[in-house]
Amino acid sequence: MKKILIIAIACLAFVSCKKDRVCSCKVVYTTTTPAGSHDVVSDYDVTLKKTSLKTASNACIHTKQTETNGNTTTSTDTNCSLK
């Protein structure tokens, strides 16, 4: 009986708990032209409903995109982390 109880407790320890998790993001928009550059910073939170820690960690990531149109370069740097 003790072995079954120990195995059950060990299995529960490895099961990922699904709950609401918050991903906090900071976005920096940078526009660069021949006249100079301009930054706009934005912060926001995203609530991931009934999500495991692994799924939330995979969804809450850092991305960077750059686009050039003529003499103007726009980059978006999004840095997210779990709270």
Residue pairs with C-beta under 8 A, 6 or more apart in sequence:
16 52
16 53
16 54
17 52
17 53
18 50
18 51
18 52
19 50
19 51
20 47
20 48
20 49
20 50
20 51
21 47
21 48
21 51
21 53
21 56
21 82
21 83
22 45
22 46
22 47
22 48
22 82
22 83
23 45
23 46
23 47
23 48
23 56
23 59
23 60
23 80
23 81
23 82
23 83
24 43
24 44
24 45
24 80
24 81
24 82
24 83
25 43
25 44
25 45
25 46
25 60
25 78
25 79
25 80
26 41
26 42
26 43
26 78
26 79
26 80
27 41
27 42
27 43
27 44
27 76
27 77
27 78
27 79
28 39
28 40
28 41
28 76
28 77
29 39
29 40
29 41
29 42
29 74
29 75
29 76
30 37
30 38
30 39
30 74
30 75
30 76
30 77
31 37
31 38
31 72
31 73
31 74
32 72
32 73
32 74
32 75
33 71
33 72
33 73
34 71
45 83
46 60
46 80
48 55
48 56
48 59
48 60
51 59
53 82
56 82
57 82
60 80
60 81
60 82
61 80
62 78
62 79
62 80
63 76
63 77
63 78
64 75
64 76
64 77
64 78
65 75
65 76
66 73
66 74
66 75
66 76
67 73
67 74
67 75
68 74
